């Protein structure tokens, strides 16, 4: 499993549901704290985006780097 900092559960059919975040900020380098929701709002403005989730990916030098998981609408390329 990939550690995302999210809270979720599996239903009886084995479907995964993400319902909340453990933490609300991505720590980028030492001085920057980035809210994933701010990045998600920008990405959602692009045509063809269905859903997006941004998480902090561990990084040796930057502490964390934002990483987006994007789901496209059926007609999008």
mmCIF file of the N, C-alpha and C atoms, coordinates in Angstrom:
data_MODEL
# 
_entry.id   MODEL 
# 
loop_
_atom_site.group_PDB 
_atom_site.id 
_atom_site.type_symbol 
_atom_site.label_atom_id 
_atom_site.label_alt_id 
_atom_site.label_comp_id 
_atom_site.label_asym_id 
_atom_site.label_entity_id 
_atom_site.label_seq_id 
_atom_site.pdbx_PDB_ins_code 
_atom_site.Cartn_x 
_atom_site.Cartn_y 
_atom_site.Cartn_z 
_atom_site.occupancy 
_atom_site.B_iso_or_equiv 
_atom_site.pdbx_formal_charge 
_atom_site.auth_seq_id 
_atom_site.auth_comp_id 
_atom_site.auth_asym_id 
_atom_site.auth_atom_id 
_atom_site.pdbx_PDB_model_num 
ATOM 1   N N  . UNK A 1 1  ? 0.833   -1.197 0.000   1.00 0.00 ? 1  UNK A N  1 
ATOM 2   C CA . UNK A 1 1  ? 0.000   0.000  0.000   1.00 0.00 ? 1  UNK A CA 1 
ATOM 3   C C  . UNK A 1 1  ? 0.864   1.241  0.000   1.00 0.00 ? 1  UNK A C  1 
ATOM 4   N N  . UNK A 1 2  ? 0.342   2.295  -0.589  1.00 0.00 ? 2  UNK A N  1 
ATOM 5   C CA . UNK A 1 2  ? 1.017   3.581  -0.633  1.00 0.00 ? 2  UNK A CA 1 
ATOM 6   C C  . UNK A 1 2  ? 0.480   4.435  0.503   1.00 0.00 ? 2  UNK A C  1 
ATOM 7   N N  . UNK A 1 3  ? 1.378   4.968  1.321   1.00 0.00 ? 3  UNK A N  1 
ATOM 8   C CA . UNK A 1 3  ? 0.968   5.804  2.446   1.00 0.00 ? 3  UNK A CA 1 
ATOM 9   C C  . UNK A 1 3  ? 0.584   7.186  1.933   1.00 0.00 ? 3  UNK A C  1 
ATOM 10  N N  . UNK A 1 4  ? -0.689  7.564  2.076   1.00 0.00 ? 4  UNK A N  1 
ATOM 11  C CA . UNK A 1 4  ? -1.167  8.848  1.560   1.00 0.00 ? 4  UNK A CA 1 
ATOM 12  C C  . UNK A 1 4  ? -1.552  9.820  2.658   1.00 0.00 ? 4  UNK A C  1 
ATOM 13  N N  . UNK A 1 5  ? -1.734  9.348  3.879   1.00 0.00 ? 5  UNK A N  1 
ATOM 14  C CA . UNK A 1 5  ? -2.209  10.234 4.935   1.00 0.00 ? 5  UNK A CA 1 
ATOM 15  C C  . UNK A 1 5  ? -3.715  10.411 4.899   1.00 0.00 ? 5  UNK A C  1 
ATOM 16  N N  . UNK A 1 6  ? -4.417  9.519  4.214   1.00 0.00 ? 6  UNK A N  1 
ATOM 17  C CA . UNK A 1 6  ? -5.872  9.594  4.126   1.00 0.00 ? 6  UNK A CA 1 
ATOM 18  C C  . UNK A 1 6  ? -6.519  8.582  5.059   1.00 0.00 ? 6  UNK A C  1 
ATOM 19  N N  . UNK A 1 7  ? -7.779  8.839  5.381   1.00 0.00 ? 7  UNK A N  1 
ATOM 20  C CA . UNK A 1 7  ? -8.586  7.916  6.175   1.00 0.00 ? 7  UNK A CA 1 
ATOM 21  C C  . UNK A 1 7  ? -9.623  7.310  5.240   1.00 0.00 ? 7  UNK A C  1 
ATOM 22  N N  . UNK A 1 8  ? -9.709  5.999  5.223   1.00 0.00 ? 8  UNK A N  1 
ATOM 23  C CA . UNK A 1 8  ? -10.657 5.343  4.335   1.00 0.00 ? 8  UNK A CA 1 
ATOM 24  C C  . UNK A 1 8  ? -11.092 4.001  4.889   1.00 0.00 ? 8  UNK A C  1 
ATOM 25  N N  . UNK A 1 9  ? -11.953 3.346  4.138   1.00 0.00 ? 9  UNK A N  1 
ATOM 26  C CA . UNK A 1 9  ? -12.433 2.027  4.553   1.00 0.00 ? 9  UNK A CA 1 
ATOM 27  C C  . UNK A 1 9  ? -12.827 1.225  3.316   1.00 0.00 ? 9  UNK A C  1 
ATOM 28  N N  . UNK A 1 10 ? -12.892 -0.086 3.487   1.00 0.00 ? 10 UNK A N  1 
ATOM 29  C CA . UNK A 1 10 ? -13.399 -0.980 2.458   1.00 0.00 ? 10 UNK A CA 1 
ATOM 30  C C  . UNK A 1 10 ? -14.823 -1.372 2.823   1.00 0.00 ? 10 UNK A C  1 
ATOM 31  N N  . UNK A 1 11 ? -15.725 -1.385 1.844   1.00 0.00 ? 11 UNK A N  1 
ATOM 32  C CA . UNK A 1 11 ? -17.077 -1.858 2.114   1.00 0.00 ? 11 UNK A CA 1 
ATOM 33  C C  . UNK A 1 11 ? -17.114 -3.378 1.941   1.00 0.00 ? 11 UNK A C  1 
ATOM 34  N N  . UNK A 1 12 ? -18.293 -3.959 2.076   1.00 0.00 ? 12 UNK A N  1 
ATOM 35  C CA . UNK A 1 12 ? -18.436 -5.418 1.994   1.00 0.00 ? 12 UNK A CA 1 
ATOM 36  C C  . UNK A 1 12 ? -18.099 -5.975 0.613   1.00 0.00 ? 12 UNK A C  1 
ATOM 37  N N  . UNK A 1 13 ? -18.147 -5.123 -0.419  1.00 0.00 ? 13 UNK A N  1 
ATOM 38  C CA . UNK A 1 13 ? -17.810 -5.559 -1.773  1.00 0.00 ? 13 UNK A CA 1 
ATOM 39  C C  . UNK A 1 13 ? -16.337 -5.362 -2.102  1.00 0.00 ? 13 UNK A C  1 
ATOM 40  N N  . UNK A 1 14 ? -15.557 -4.876 -1.128  1.00 0.00 ? 14 UNK A N  1 
ATOM 41  C CA . UNK A 1 14 ? -14.137 -4.656 -1.350  1.00 0.00 ? 14 UNK A CA 1 
ATOM 42  C C  . UNK A 1 14 ? -13.801 -3.319 -1.986  1.00 0.00 ? 14 UNK A C  1 
ATOM 43  N N  . UNK A 1 15 ? -14.794 -2.439 -2.123  1.00 0.00 ? 15 UNK A N  1 
ATOM 44  C CA . UNK A 1 15 ? -14.564 -1.102 -2.686  1.00 0.00 ? 15 UNK A CA 1 
ATOM 45  C C  . UNK A 1 15 ? -13.926 -0.212 -1.629  1.00 0.00 ? 15 UNK A C  1 
ATOM 46  N N  . UNK A 1 16 ? -12.934 0.583  -2.047  1.00 0.00 ? 16 UNK A N  1 
ATOM 47  C CA . UNK A 1 16 ? -12.232 1.493  -1.144  1.00 0.00 ? 16 UNK A CA 1 
ATOM 48  C C  . UNK A 1 16 ? -12.871 2.870  -1.198  1.00 0.00 ? 16 UNK A C  1 
ATOM 49  N N  . UNK A 1 17 ? -13.153 3.447  -0.030  1.00 0.00 ? 17 UNK A N  1 
ATOM 50  C CA . UNK A 1 17 ? -13.722 4.783  0.079   1.00 0.00 ? 17 UNK A CA 1 
ATOM 51  C C  . UNK A 1 17 ? -12.792 5.640  0.924   1.00 0.00 ? 17 UNK A C  1 
ATOM 52  N N  . UNK A 1 18 ? -12.364 6.779  0.377   1.00 0.00 ? 18 UNK A N  1 
ATOM 53  C CA . UNK A 1 18 ? -11.544 7.743  1.111   1.00 0.00 ? 18 UNK A CA 1 
ATOM 54  C C  . UNK A 1 18 ? -12.499 8.789  1.664   1.00 0.00 ? 18 UNK A C  1 
ATOM 55  N N  . UNK A 1 19 ? -12.464 9.013  2.974   1.00 0.00 ? 19 UNK A N  1 
ATOM 56  C CA . UNK A 1 19 ? -13.442 9.906  3.592   1.00 0.00 ? 19 UNK A CA 1 
ATOM 57  C C  . UNK A 1 19 ? -12.838 11.143 4.248   1.00 0.00 ? 19 UNK A C  1 
ATOM 58  N N  . UNK A 1 20 ? -11.549 11.160 4.508   1.00 0.00 ? 20 UNK A N  1 
ATOM 59  C CA . UNK A 1 20 ? -10.948 12.305 5.187   1.00 0.00 ? 20 UNK A CA 1 
ATOM 60  C C  . UNK A 1 20 ? -9.434  12.222 5.075   1.00 0.00 ? 20 UNK A C  1 
ATOM 61  N N  . UNK A 1 21 ? -8.769  13.255 5.565   1.00 0.00 ? 21 UNK A N  1 
ATOM 62  C CA . UNK A 1 21 ? -7.311  13.288 5.604   1.00 0.00 ? 21 UNK A CA 1 
ATOM 63  C C  . UNK A 1 21 ? -6.842  13.259 7.050   1.00 0.00 ? 21 UNK A C  1 
ATOM 64  N N  . UNK A 1 22 ? -5.714  12.594 7.290   1.00 0.00 ? 22 UNK A N  1 
ATOM 65  C CA . UNK A 1 22 ? -5.108  12.589 8.615   1.00 0.00 ? 22 UNK A CA 1 
ATOM 66  C C  . UNK A 1 22 ? -4.513  13.963 8.900   1.00 0.00 ? 22 UNK A C  1 
ATOM 67  N N  . UNK A 1 23 ? -3.910  14.552 7.895   1.00 0.00 ? 23 UNK A N  1 
ATOM 68  C CA . UNK A 1 23 ? -3.334  15.892 8.049   1.00 0.00 ? 23 UNK A CA 1 
ATOM 69  C C  . UNK A 1 23 ? -3.764  16.737 6.858   1.00 0.00 ? 23 UNK A C  1 
ATOM 70  N N  . UNK A 1 24 ? -3.804  18.054 7.057   1.00 0.00 ? 24 UNK A N  1 
ATOM 71  C CA . UNK A 1 24 ? -4.321  18.929 6.017   1.00 0.00 ? 24 UNK A CA 1 
ATOM 72  C C  . UNK A 1 24 ? -3.258  19.744 5.303   1.00 0.00 ? 24 UNK A C  1 
ATOM 73  N N  . UNK A 1 25 ? -1.985  19.543 5.603   1.00 0.00 ? 25 UNK A N  1 
ATOM 74  C CA . UNK A 1 25 ? -0.931  20.316 4.961   1.00 0.00 ? 25 UNK A CA 1 
ATOM 75  C C  . UNK A 1 25 ? 0.197   19.422 4.471   1.00 0.00 ? 25 UNK A C  1 
ATOM 76  N N  . UNK A 1 26 ? 0.746   19.785 3.332   1.00 0.00 ? 26 UNK A N  1 
ATOM 77  C CA . UNK A 1 26 ? 1.937   19.137 2.804   1.00 0.00 ? 26 UNK A CA 1 
ATOM 78  C C  . UNK A 1 26 ? 3.118   20.001 3.211   1.00 0.00 ? 26 UNK A C  1 
ATOM 79  N N  . UNK A 1 27 ? 4.117   19.395 3.825   1.00 0.00 ? 27 UNK A N  1 
ATOM 80  C CA . UNK A 1 27 ? 5.310   20.136 4.249   1.00 0.00 ? 27 UNK A CA 1 
ATOM 81  C C  . UNK A 1 27 ? 6.343   20.088 3.130   1.00 0.00 ? 27 UNK A C  1 
ATOM 82  N N  . UNK A 1 28 ? 6.460   21.202 2.404   1.00 0.00 ? 28 UNK A N  1 
ATOM 83  C CA . UNK A 1 28 ? 7.400   21.297 1.292   1.00 0.00 ? 28 UNK A CA 1 
ATOM 84  C C  . UNK A 1 28 ? 8.602   22.098 1.757   1.00 0.00 ? 28 UNK A C  1 
ATOM 85  N N  . UNK A 1 29 ? 9.750   21.458 1.721   1.00 0.00 ? 29 UNK A N  1 
ATOM 86  C CA . UNK A 1 29 ? 10.991  22.025 2.241   1.00 0.00 ? 29 UNK A CA 1 
ATOM 87  C C  . UNK A 1 29 ? 10.764  22.385 3.708   1.00 0.00 ? 29 UNK A C  1 
ATOM 88  N N  . UNK A 1 30 ? 11.442  23.347 4.231   1.00 0.00 ? 30 UNK A N  1 
ATOM 89  C CA . UNK A 1 30 ? 11.296  23.652 5.656   1.00 0.00 ? 30 UNK A CA 1 
ATOM 90  C C  . UNK A 1 30 ? 10.302  24.786 5.914   1.00 0.00 ? 30 UNK A C  1 
ATOM 91  N N  . UNK A 1 31 ? 10.065  25.633 4.919   1.00 0.00 ? 31 UNK A N  1 
ATOM 92  C CA . UNK A 1 31 ? 9.306   26.851 5.166   1.00 0.00 ? 31 UNK A CA 1 
ATOM 93  C C  . UNK A 1 31 ? 7.925   26.900 4.537   1.00 0.00 ? 31 UNK A C  1 
ATOM 94  N N  . UNK A 1 32 ? 7.559   25.906 3.756   1.00 0.00 ? 32 UNK A N  1 
ATOM 95  C CA . UNK A 1 32 ? 6.296   25.985 3.026   1.00 0.00 ? 32 UNK A CA 1 
ATOM 96  C C  . UNK A 1 32 ? 5.341   24.898 3.489   1.00 0.00 ? 32 UNK A C  1 
ATOM 97  N N  . UNK A 1 33 ? 4.126   25.301 3.757   1.00 0.00 ? 33 UNK A N  1 
ATOM 98  C CA . UNK A 1 33 ? 3.053   24.369 4.077   1.00 0.00 ? 33 UNK A CA 1 
ATOM 99  C C  . UNK A 1 33 ? 1.951   24.594 3.050   1.00 0.00 ? 33 UNK A C  1 
ATOM 100 N N  . UNK A 1 34 ? 1.634   23.560 2.301   1.00 0.00 ? 34 UNK A N  1 
ATOM 101 C CA . UNK A 1 34 ? 0.705   23.665 1.182   1.00 0.00 ? 34 UNK A CA 1 
ATOM 102 C C  . UNK A 1 34 ? -0.542  22.843 1.486   1.00 0.00 ? 34 UNK A C  1 
ATOM 103 N N  . UNK A 1 35 ? -1.704  23.460 1.316   1.00 0.00 ? 35 UNK A N  1 
ATOM 104 C CA . UNK A 1 35 ? -2.968  22.742 1.492   1.00 0.00 ? 35 UNK A CA 1 
ATOM 105 C C  . UNK A 1 35 ? -3.281  21.966 0.210   1.00 0.00 ? 35 UNK A C  1 
ATOM 106 N N  . UNK A 1 36 ? -3.425  20.648 0.293   1.00 0.00 ? 36 UNK A N  1 
ATOM 107 C CA . UNK A 1 36 ? -3.757  19.866 -0.903  1.00 0.00 ? 36 UNK A CA 1 
ATOM 108 C C  . UNK A 1 36 ? -5.028  20.365 -1.586  1.00 0.00 ? 36 UNK A C  1 
ATOM 109 N N  . UNK A 1 37 ? -5.988  20.834 -0.807  1.00 0.00 ? 37 UNK A N  1 
ATOM 110 C CA . UNK A 1 37 ? -7.250  21.294 -1.390  1.00 0.00 ? 37 UNK A CA 1 
ATOM 111 C C  . UNK A 1 37 ? -7.044  22.476 -2.331  1.00 0.00 ? 37 UNK A C  1 
ATOM 112 N N  . UNK A 1 38 ? -6.053  23.316 -2.078  1.00 0.00 ? 38 UNK A N  1 
ATOM 113 C CA . UNK A 1 38 ? -5.782  24.450 -2.967  1.00 0.00 ? 38 UNK A CA 1 
ATOM 114 C C  . UNK A 1 38 ? -5.297  23.961 -4.330  1.00 0.00 ? 38 UNK A C  1 
ATOM 115 N N  . UNK A 1 39 ? -4.427  22.968 -4.332  1.00 0.00 ? 39 UNK A N  1 
ATOM 116 C CA . UNK A 1 39 ? -3.931  22.406 -5.592  1.00 0.00 ? 39 UNK A CA 1 
ATOM 117 C C  . UNK A 1 39 ? -5.064  21.679 -6.316  1.00 0.00 ? 39 UNK A C  1 
ATOM 118 N N  . UNK A 1 40 ? -5.880  20.948 -5.558  1.00 0.00 ? 40 UNK A N  1 
ATOM 119 C CA . UNK A 1 40 ? -7.007  20.221 -6.151  1.00 0.00 ? 40 UNK A CA 1 
ATOM 120 C C  . UNK A 1 40 ? -7.970  21.175 -6.856  1.00 0.00 ? 40 UNK A C  1 
ATOM 121 N N  . UNK A 1 41 ? -8.245  22.325 -6.253  1.00 0.00 ? 41 UNK A N  1 
ATOM 122 C CA . UNK A 1 41 ? -9.156  23.304 -6.869  1.00 0.00 ? 41 UNK A CA 1 
ATOM 123 C C  . UNK A 1 41 ? -8.613  23.814 -8.197  1.00 0.00 ? 41 UNK A C  1 
ATOM 124 N N  . UNK A 1 42 ? -7.313  24.033 -8.275  1.00 0.00 ? 42 UNK A N  1 
ATOM 125 C CA . UNK A 1 42 ? -6.705  24.495 -9.528  1.00 0.00 ? 42 UNK A CA 1 
ATOM 126 C C  . UNK A 1 42 ? -6.806  23.411 -10.597 1.00 0.00 ? 42 UNK A C  1 
ATOM 127 N N  . UNK A 1 43 ? -6.483  22.177 -10.246 1.00 0.00 ? 43 UNK A N  1 
ATOM 128 C CA . UNK A 1 43 ? -6.524  21.076 -11.214 1.00 0.00 ? 43 UNK A CA 1 
ATOM 129 C C  . UNK A 1 43 ? -7.951  20.841 -11.699 1.00 0.00 ? 43 UNK A C  1 
ATOM 130 N N  . UNK A 1 44 ? -8.946  20.980 -10.814 1.00 0.00 ? 44 UNK A N  1 
ATOM 131 C CA . UNK A 1 44 ? -10.344 20.744 -11.186 1.00 0.00 ? 44 UNK A CA 1 
ATOM 132 C C  . UNK A 1 44 ? -10.854 21.754 -12.216 1.00 0.00 ? 44 UNK A C  1 
ATOM 133 N N  . UNK A 1 45 ? -10.167 22.864 -12.408 1.00 0.00 ? 45 UNK A N  1 
ATOM 134 C CA . UNK A 1 45 ? -10.583 23.863 -13.401 1.00 0.00 ? 45 UNK A CA 1 
ATOM 135 C C  . UNK A 1 45 ? -10.301 23.411 -14.831 1.00 0.00 ? 45 UNK A C  1 
ATOM 136 N N  . UNK A 1 46 ? -9.430  22.421 -14.999 1.00 0.00 ? 46 UNK A N  1 
ATOM 137 C CA . UNK A 1 46 ? -9.103  21.937 -16.335 1.00 0.00 ? 46 UNK A CA 1 
ATOM 138 C C  . UNK A 1 46 ? -10.262 21.114 -16.892 1.00 0.00 ? 46 UNK A C  1 
ATOM 139 N N  . UNK A 1 47 ? -10.574 21.285 -18.185 1.00 0.00 ? 47 UNK A N  1 
ATOM 140 C CA . UNK A 1 47 ? -11.650 20.498 -18.782 1.00 0.00 ? 47 UNK A CA 1 
ATOM 141 C C  . UNK A 1 47 ? -11.311 19.009 -18.772 1.00 0.00 ? 47 UNK A C  1 
ATOM 142 N N  . UNK A 1 48 ? -12.331 18.208 -18.581 1.00 0.00 ? 48 UNK A N  1 
ATOM 143 C CA . UNK A 1 48 ? -12.155 16.766 -18.648 1.00 0.00 ? 48 UNK A CA 1 
ATOM 144 C C  . UNK A 1 48 ? -11.758 16.103 -17.347 1.00 0.00 ? 48 UNK A C  1 
ATOM 145 N N  . UNK A 1 49 ? -11.581 16.875 -16.286 1.00 0.00 ? 49 UNK A N  1 
ATOM 146 C CA . UNK A 1 49 ? -11.212 16.291 -14.990 1.00 0.00 ? 49 UNK A CA 1 
ATOM 147 C C  . UNK A 1 49 ? -12.476 15.859 -14.258 1.00 0.00 ? 49 UNK A C  1 
ATOM 148 N N  . UNK A 1 50 ? -12.493 14.637 -13.786 1.00 0.00 ? 50 UNK A N  1 
ATOM 149 C CA . UNK A 1 50 ? -13.627 14.128 -13.009 1.00 0.00 ? 50 UNK A CA 1 
ATOM 150 C C  . UNK A 1 50 ? -13.369 14.273 -11.516 1.00 0.00 ? 50 UNK A C  1 
ATOM 151 N N  . UNK A 1 51 ? -12.230 13.787 -11.068 1.00 0.00 ? 51 UNK A N  1 
ATOM 152 C CA . UNK A 1 51 ? -11.852 13.864 -9.656  1.00 0.00 ? 51 UNK A CA 1 
ATOM 153 C C  . UNK A 1 51 ? -10.350 14.051 -9.548  1.00 0.00 ? 51 UNK A C  1 
ATOM 154 N N  . UNK A 1 52 ? -9.925  14.606 -8.427  1.00 0.00 ? 52 UNK A N  1 
ATOM 155 C CA . UNK A 1 52 ? -8.491  14.739 -8.173  1.00 0.00 ? 52 UNK A CA 1 
ATOM 156 C C  . UNK A 1 52 ? -8.249  14.646 -6.672  1.00 0.00 ? 52 UNK A C  1 
ATOM 157 N N  . UNK A 1 53 ? -7.140  14.041 -6.312  1.00 0.00 ? 53 UNK A N  1 
ATOM 158 C CA . UNK A 1 53 ? -6.711  13.982 -4.910  1.00 0.00 ? 53 UNK A CA 1 
ATOM 159 C C  . UNK A 1 53 ? -5.212  14.264 -4.877  1.00 0.00 ? 53 UNK A C  1 
ATOM 160 N N  . UNK A 1 54 ? -4.814  15.208 -4.044  1.00 0.00 ? 54 UNK A N  1 
ATOM 161 C CA . UNK A 1 54 ? -3.407  15.574 -3.914  1.00 0.00 ? 54 UNK A CA 1 
ATOM 162 C C  . UNK A 1 54 ? -2.903  15.116 -2.555  1.00 0.00 ? 54 UNK A C  1 
ATOM 163 N N  . UNK A 1 55 ? -1.743  14.485 -2.552  1.00 0.00 ? 55 UNK A N  1 
ATOM 164 C CA . UNK A 1 55 ? -1.129  13.988 -1.314  1.00 0.00 ? 55 UNK A CA 1 
ATOM 165 C C  . UNK A 1 55 ? 0.327   14.436 -1.269  1.00 0.00 ? 55 UNK A C  1 
ATOM 166 N N  . UNK A 1 56 ? 0.913   14.341 -0.112  1.00 0.00 ? 56 UNK A N  1 
ATOM 167 C CA . UNK A 1 56 ? 2.333   14.620 0.041   1.00 0.00 ? 56 UNK A CA 1 
ATOM 168 C C  . UNK A 1 56 ? 3.143   13.352 -0.148  1.00 0.00 ? 56 UNK A C  1 
ATOM 169 N N  . UNK A 1 57 ? 4.021   13.351 -1.132  1.00 0.00 ? 57 UNK A N  1 
ATOM 170 C CA . UNK A 1 57 ? 4.890   12.200 -1.400  1.00 0.00 ? 57 UNK A CA 1 
ATOM 171 C C  . UNK A 1 57 ? 6.212   12.439 -0.680  1.00 0.00 ? 57 UNK A C  1 
ATOM 172 N N  . UNK A 1 58 ? 6.656   11.512 0.159   1.00 0.00 ? 58 UNK A N  1 
ATOM 173 C CA . UNK A 1 58 ? 7.925   11.701 0.871   1.00 0.00 ? 58 UNK A CA 1 
ATOM 174 C C  . UNK A 1 58 ? 9.085   11.960 -0.089  1.00 0.00 ? 58 UNK A C  1 
ATOM 175 N N  . UNK A 1 59 ? 9.964   12.877 0.300   1.00 0.00 ? 59 UNK A N  1 
ATOM 176 C CA . UNK A 1 59 ? 11.109  13.248 -0.526  1.00 0.00 ? 59 UNK A CA 1 
ATOM 177 C C  . UNK A 1 59 ? 12.301  13.512 0.391   1.00 0.00 ? 59 UNK A C  1 
ATOM 178 N N  . UNK A 1 60 ? 13.471  13.018 0.025   1.00 0.00 ? 60 UNK A N  1 
ATOM 179 C CA . UNK A 1 60 ? 14.651  13.133 0.886   1.00 0.00 ? 60 UNK A CA 1 
ATOM 180 C C  . UNK A 1 60 ? 15.083  14.570 1.131   1.00 0.00 ? 60 UNK A C  1 
ATOM 181 N N  . UNK A 1 61 ? 15.030  15.418 0.125   1.00 0.00 ? 61 UNK A N  1 
ATOM 182 C CA . UNK A 1 61 ? 15.498  16.797 0.283   1.00 0.00 ? 61 UNK A CA 1 
ATOM 183 C C  . UNK A 1 61 ? 14.382  17.781 0.614   1.00 0.00 ? 61 UNK A C  1 
ATOM 184 N N  . UNK A 1 62 ? 13.210  17.594 0.023   1.00 0.00 ? 62 UNK A N  1 
ATOM 185 C CA . UNK A 1 62 ? 12.121  18.559 0.176   1.00 0.00 ? 62 UNK A CA 1 
ATOM 186 C C  . UNK A 1 62 ? 11.143  18.205 1.291   1.00 0.00 ? 62 UNK A C  1 
ATOM 187 N N  . UNK A 1 63 ? 11.361  17.160 2.017   1.00 0.00 ? 63 UNK A N  1 
ATOM 188 C CA . UNK A 1 63 ? 10.467  16.592 3.031   1.00 0.00 ? 63 UNK A CA 1 
ATOM 189 C C  . UNK A 1 63 ? 9.286   15.910 2.340   1.00 0.00 ? 63 UNK A C  1 
ATOM 190 N N  . UNK A 1 64 ? 8.435   16.686 1.656   1.00 0.00 ? 64 UNK A N  1 
ATOM 191 C CA . UNK A 1 64 ? 7.332   16.126 0.874   1.00 0.00 ? 64 UNK A CA 1 
ATOM 192 C C  . UNK A 1 64 ? 7.194   16.934 -0.412  1.00 0.00 ? 64 UNK A C  1 
ATOM 193 N N  . UNK A 1 65 ? 6.717   16.267 -1.457  1.00 0.00 ? 65 UNK A N  1 
ATOM 194 C CA . UNK A 1 65 ? 6.375   16.946 -2.701  1.00 0.00 ? 65 UNK A CA 1 
ATOM 195 C C  . UNK A 1 65 ? 4.921   16.627 -3.022  1.00 0.00 ? 65 UNK A C  1 
ATOM 196 N N  . UNK A 1 66 ? 4.164   17.609 -3.495  1.00 0.00 ? 66 UNK A N  1 
ATOM 197 C CA . UNK A 1 66 ? 2.774   17.337 -3.866  1.00 0.00 ? 66 UNK A CA 1 
ATOM 198 C C  . UNK A 1 66 ? 2.710   16.355 -5.032  1.00 0.00 ? 66 UNK A C  1 
ATOM 199 N N  . UNK A 1 67 ? 1.783   15.416 -4.942  1.00 0.00 ? 67 UNK A N  1 
ATOM 200 C CA . UNK A 1 67 ? 1.554   14.455 -6.013  1.00 0.00 ? 67 UNK A CA 1 
ATOM 201 C C  . UNK A 1 67 ? 0.050   14.337 -6.205  1.00 0.00 ? 67 UNK A C  1 
ATOM 202 N N  . UNK A 1 68 ? -0.412  14.456 -7.446  1.00 0.00 ? 68 UNK A N  1 
ATOM 203 C CA . UNK A 1 68 ? -1.844  14.427 -7.738  1.00 0.00 ? 68 UNK A CA 1 
ATOM 204 C C  . UNK A 1 68 ? -2.248  13.112 -8.389  1.00 0.00 ? 68 UNK A C  1 
ATOM 205 N N  . UNK A 1 69 ? -3.357  12.577 -7.936  1.00 0.00 ? 69 UNK A N  1 
ATOM 206 C CA . UNK A 1 69 ? -4.013  11.435 -8.566  1.00 0.00 ? 69 UNK A CA 1 
ATOM 207 C C  . UNK A 1 69 ? -5.241  11.995 -9.266  1.00 0.00 ? 69 UNK A C  1 
ATOM 208 N N  . UNK A 1 70 ? -5.326  11.803 -10.584 1.00 0.00 ? 70 UNK A N  1 
ATOM 209 C CA . UNK A 1 70 ? -6.373  12.438 -11.380 1.00 0.00 ? 70 UNK A CA 1 
ATOM 210 C C  . UNK A 1 70 ? -7.204  11.378 -12.089 1.00 0.00 ? 70 UNK A C  1 
ATOM 211 N N  . UNK A 1 71 ? -8.520  11.551 -12.021 1.00 0.00 ? 71 UNK A N  1 
ATOM 212 C CA . UNK A 1 71 ? -9.460  10.704 -12.747 1.00 0.00 ? 71 UNK A CA 1 
ATOM 213 C C  . UNK A 1 71 ? -10.131 11.570 -13.810 1.00 0.00 ? 71 UNK A C  1 
ATOM 214 N N  . UNK A 1 72 ? -10.081 11.118 -15.061 1.00 0.00 ? 72 UNK A N  1 
ATOM 215 C CA . UNK A 1 72 ? -10.658 11.883 -16.158 1.00 0.00 ? 72 UNK A CA 1 
ATOM 216 C C  . UNK A 1 72 ? -12.112 11.496 -16.406 1.00 0.00 ? 72 UNK A C  1 
ATOM 217 N N  . UNK A 1 73 ? -12.865 12.429 -16.971 1.00 0.00 ? 73 UNK A N  1 
ATOM 218 C CA . UNK A 1 73 ? -14.223 12.131 -17.408 1.00 0.00 ? 73 UNK A CA 1 
ATOM 219 C C  . UNK A 1 73 ? -14.145 11.181 -18.595 1.00 0.00 ? 73 UNK A C  1 
ATOM 220 N N  . UNK A 1 74 ? -15.203 10.400 -18.850 1.00 0.00 ? 74 UNK A N  1 
ATOM 221 C CA . UNK A 1 74 ? -15.143 9.382  -19.906 1.00 0.00 ? 74 UNK A CA 1 
ATOM 222 C C  . UNK A 1 74 ? -14.722 9.905  -21.280 1.00 0.00 ? 74 UNK A C  1 
ATOM 223 N N  . UNK A 1 75 ? -15.103 11.118 -21.646 1.00 0.00 ? 75 UNK A N  1 
ATOM 224 C CA . UNK A 1 75 ? -14.791 11.642 -22.977 1.00 0.00 ? 75 UNK A CA 1 
ATOM 225 C C  . UNK A 1 75 ? -13.401 12.274 -23.055 1.00 0.00 ? 75 UNK A C  1 
ATOM 226 N N  . UNK A 1 76 ? -12.747 12.465 -21.939 1.00 0.00 ? 76 UNK A N  1 
ATOM 227 C CA . UNK A 1 76 ? -11.469 13.188 -21.896 1.00 0.00 ? 76 UNK A CA 1 
ATOM 228 C C  . UNK A 1 76 ? -10.318 12.305 -22.358 1.00 0.00 ? 76 UNK A C  1 
ATOM 229 N N  . UNK A 1 77 ? -9.271  12.986 -22.874 1.00 0.00 ? 77 UNK A N  1 
ATOM 230 C CA . UNK A 1 77 ? -8.065  12.277 -23.305 1.00 0.00 ? 77 UNK A CA 1 
ATOM 231 C C  . UNK A 1 77 ? -6.891  12.757 -22.499 1.00 0.00 ? 77 UNK A C  1 
# 
